[in-house]
Amino acid sequence: MNPLDITRRHFFKDCGIGVGKMALAGLLAESLGRPAQAGGLDLGRSPLAPHPAHFPGRAKAVIQLFMAGAPSQLDMFDYKPQLAAIEGKPIPPEVIGGQRYAFIRPDAAVLGPQFKFAKHGQSGAEISEVLPHLAKVVDDIAFVKSCRTDQFNHAPAQVFMNCGFAQPGRPSLGSWVTYGLGSESRDLPAFIVMSTGAGISGGSANWSSGFLPSLYTGTRFRNAGSPILNVDSPDGADRRLAVDTLDVVSALNRRRLAVDGDPEIATRIANYEMAHRLQTSAPELMSLADESSETLALYGCKPEEASFARACLIARRLVERGVRFITIYHEGWDGHSDVSGNVKGNCAKTDQASAALVMDLKRRGLLDETLVVWGGEFGRTPMVEASAVLNRSKGRDHHPNAFTMWLAGGGIKGGISYGETDELGFHIARDEVHVHDLQATIMHCLGLDHERLTYRYQGRDFRLTDVHGHVVKGILS
């Protein structure tokens, strides 16, 4: 054979111990419950088996509460009495600095805080009256009031927050974490996504594995009924038929894997096997029959009703079962009109469960090893949005320059407020936290160095934070 005609497929097929055969041996060994060794290499290790971190991390899991649409920090967390003092007057031109907005003029009038604020807890955290439940756990929370993003519109800002890059195609935070650490659970996906609204602007790019193997993509769960459609066997198909079918499909996939060595075939095999295990694990997970009435009341959860409260309770159950990364999207925070009604309505749906999640994790001894992250893709303007043409009034436009997020547990110092904005809440005055800084800090809490966790693709090493990001040491415990 002409050496120039030899391709990688020949290597996979004809080499005495080619990559495909090595992978097949590992998969077969794992299915038999024993490791396979070749030249000292452990071939029985699943890609999602727990991996050692770069250094000891406080957090073992992350629950991301993503408030899609961008909550108004000025009406919830960042009290600015000066806004009330000059409400109705144009914002000073020197504050705007020539910045343009999609739906408001640069000389738009100031809109004051829409709710009363009060201080709570030993920390004296000042939050809005629309967050009565969060007020009970402020001493467990770090409020970061100086967040900033590079993106102005919803879809790119959501993808940027999750993937460190505004265009789809990069791995998401949950994918990077499961790639770096694996999962403690064999019976549930390592990275699970739920939503409690009508749609997410950034779509599935927010939980995509990008150029990482698709094994690390987030698995979308419904938060009521069967979490994944078509996982259950159809009527008339008993368990024996399901097992036999899985065996045939698995054998065909493993044969092709031995020939091609394609990691996506290994992903396909793993997904079939996970779907089979989910037939047992999913009903137990989704049934809240073993939860006390006190716990259901704490979250404000009705057991069979899909809601943000139920999703939060399911998230706690997922953490207990070893799932590494859970994201819950609650859409609907885009308050271009009637920002007061928007904030009040969404807080009514999310405040109790968000606080209950922190309380419940803490009383079960799980908060120290579970990082909870709450926030949206950007903030809202101090200026009012009003348009007779668009039928909008008393709203706030998108504001990437300054917004608030909060974190709790998993290595985060509770009872603090970090960073500060100017007296109008327009610019960051102290301790800016860029999106890349936030991502670096989340990974640090898990024991991952954001500069060392890389993946080589198209000839270069990529990482979540690209060439940016610093750990925010001021919020670490």
C-alpha positions, -999 to +999 in steps of 0.1 A: +000+000+000+013+035-009+020+053+024+004+084+010-029+065+007-030+057+045-056+077+063-066+080+099-094+054+093-067+028+084-051+035+118-084+031+137-092-001+118-059-019+113-036-007+141-030-035+166-044-013+194-059+017+176-078+045+193-111+031+183-103-003+199-089+014+230-122+033+234-143+002+227-123-018+253-129+010+279-166+011+272-169-027+274-149-028+306-170-002+322-202-021+313-187-052+330-178-031+361-140-035+359-113-013+346-094-021+314-056-014+313-034-008+283+001+005+288-009+018+322-039+037+308-072+033+326-096+027+297-126+019+320-130+055+331-162+072+318-156+108+305-182+119+330-167+100+360-155+125+387-122+141+378-097+157+403-099+195+404-069+217+400-070+225+437-094+218+466-126+237+458-153+245+483-182+239+459-191+205+444-221+217+424-236+248+410-272+259+408-276+288+384-308+308+387-308+327+354-333+356+353-336+359+316-347+394+303-326+413+328-341+423+362-341+460+372-313+462+398-325+498+407-358+485+419-345+455+437-310+457+450-292+490+442-311+518+461-304+553+447-322+581+465-307+606+441-329+591+414-360+599+434-347+635+440-344+643+403-371+620+389-387+635+358-356+656+349-333+647+320-303+627+331-272+650+330-254+648+296-220+642+313-234+610+328-246+596+294-213+605+277-228+600+242-240+565+248-270+554+226-299+532+235-324+512+215-356+526+227-349+558+246-333+592+238-301+602+256-320+631+273-347+608+286-360+617+321-349+599+352-371+573+368-368+569+405-370+536+425-404+521+422-404+505+456-394+511+492-360+498+504-351+487+539-320+472+556-321+435+568-300+410+588-269+416+607-252+427+575-277+455+570-282+446+533-305+471+517-331+455+494-365+462+480-398+455+496-407+431+467-381+406+481-395+398+516-382+362+515-347+371+503-346+395+532-345+365+555-313+351+540-292+382+532-265+372+558-258+341+536-256+361+504-229+382+486-245+409+466-223+420+437-235+455+426-208+463+401-213+437+373-207+447+338-211+431+304-200+438+268-234+430+253-265+451+249-291+428+234-307+398+251-295+368+230-258+378+227-257+389+263-272+356+275-248+336+254-219+358+266-229+353+303-229+315+298-202+310+272-178+339+276-184+348+239-213+365+223-217+343+192-230+307+194-205+279+190-185+281+223-190+257+252-212+269+280-201+272+316-220+240+326-202+222+298-168+234+308-175+224+345-186+189+336-157+185+312-133+196+340-149+177+369-172+151+356-202+141+377-210+122+409-241+107+393-243+077+369-281+077+367-287+114+358-271+137+333-242+158+347-256+191+334-293+197+335-313+227+323-349+237+332-370+267+323-401+283+337-412+308+310-422+312+273-387+311+257-350+320+261-336+346+237-302+329+234-318+295+229-299+262+233-266+280+226-267+289+263-262+253+274-244+239+243-211+221+245-199+240+215-167+224+201-164+201+232-178+166+226-216+167+228-215+145+258-210+177+278-241+195+264-268+204+289-298+181+290-331+200+289-356+188+316-392+196+319-400+204+356-432+184+357-443+150+345-417+130+326-385+152+325-376+140+290-402+131+264-401+097+248-378+082+274-404+059+287-410+026+268-442+026+246-472+006+256-467-031+249-429-030+252-418-048+284-385-043+301-370-074+284-377-060+249-362-026+259-330-043+272-327-064+241-333-034+218-307-014+237-282-043+234-286-045+196-283-008+192-253-006+215-235-035+197-240-017+163-227+016+177-197-001+194-188-018+161-189+015+143-169+031+171-142+005+167-139+013+130-142+051+132-131+061+167-155+090+165-162+105+200-197+114+190-205+077+186-193+072+222-216+101+231-245+083+214-238+050+233-237+069+266-269+087+258-288+055+250-275+040+283-284+071+302-319+071+287-323+035+299-312+044+334-335+075+334-365+052+331-358+043+367-341+074+381-364+101+366-397+090+381-381+089+416-365+123+410-396+140+398-420+126+424-421+149+454-440+123+475-412+120+499-409+158+505-426+170+538-455+194+537-432+219+556-406+217+527-433+222+501-446+252+520-411+266+524-407+267+486-443+276+479-445+245+457-475+226+445-462+190+439-477+185+404-476+221+391-448+232+369-433+264+384-401+281+394-407+269+429-409+233+418-378+237+396-358+250+426-369+220+447-360+196+419-326+214+417-319+206+454-329+170+447-305+169+418-276+182+439-284+155+465-281+129+437-247+141+425-256+163+395-228+188+389-245+218+372-281+229+371-295+260+354-330+272+358-341+299+334-369+322+345-379+343+315-399+375+315-378+402+332-377+425+301-394+455+316-395+480+287-429+492+300-444+492+335-411+481+351-429+482+385-454+456+374-428+435+357-406+434+388-434+428+412-449+400+391-416+382+386-406+386+423-439+370+433-429+340+412-393+337+422-385+354+455-398+327+479-383+298+461-349+315+456-347+322+493-360+287+502-333+271+481-306+288+501-324+279+534-330+243+524-295+237+513-281+253+545-303+232+569-293+200+550-256+208+552-254+213+515-249+250+511-212+250+519-206+227+489-233+241+465-228+274+448-260+293+440-258+321+414-287+345+408-288+371+380-297+381+345-277+391+314-275+428+321-293+456+340-318+484+334-314+521+328-319+549+354-338+567+326-374+560+318-386+543+286-418+558+272-431+555+237-466+562+225-458+544+192-447+513+210-474+517+237-447+518+265-446+539+296-426+538+329-402+512+317-364+509+317-342+500+287-312+476+286-282+487+305-249+467+302-228+492+322-239+483+357-261+456+373-264+434+403-261+396+408-260+376+440-241+344+450-244+322+480-227+291+494-198+271+479-169+293+490-187+326+489-186+350+518-221+357+531-236+390+544-216+413+521-222+438+493-194+441+469-188+469+444-206+502+441-222+523+413-224+561+411-253+580+427-275+575+397-267+538+392-254+545+357-216+538+360-195+515+382-178+536+409-158+508+426-147+472+422-159+464+387-168+427+381-169+419+344-187+388+332-153+370+326-144+378+363-177+363+374-170+331+354-135+329+367-148+331+403-174+304+398-148+281+384-124+289+413-151+280+438-152+245+421-114+241+423-109+250+387-083+274+374-100+292+345-066+298+328-057+261+330-090+245+319-085+245+282-095+225+251-075+224+218-097+232+188-087+242+153-050+245+164-054+267+195-063+262+231-096+277+241-110+285+276-142+299+289-128+333+297-108+336+265-078+357+275-096+376+302-110+372+337-098+376+373-111+358+404-130+382+426-112+375+458-133+400+478-164+378+478-146+345+487-149+331+522 
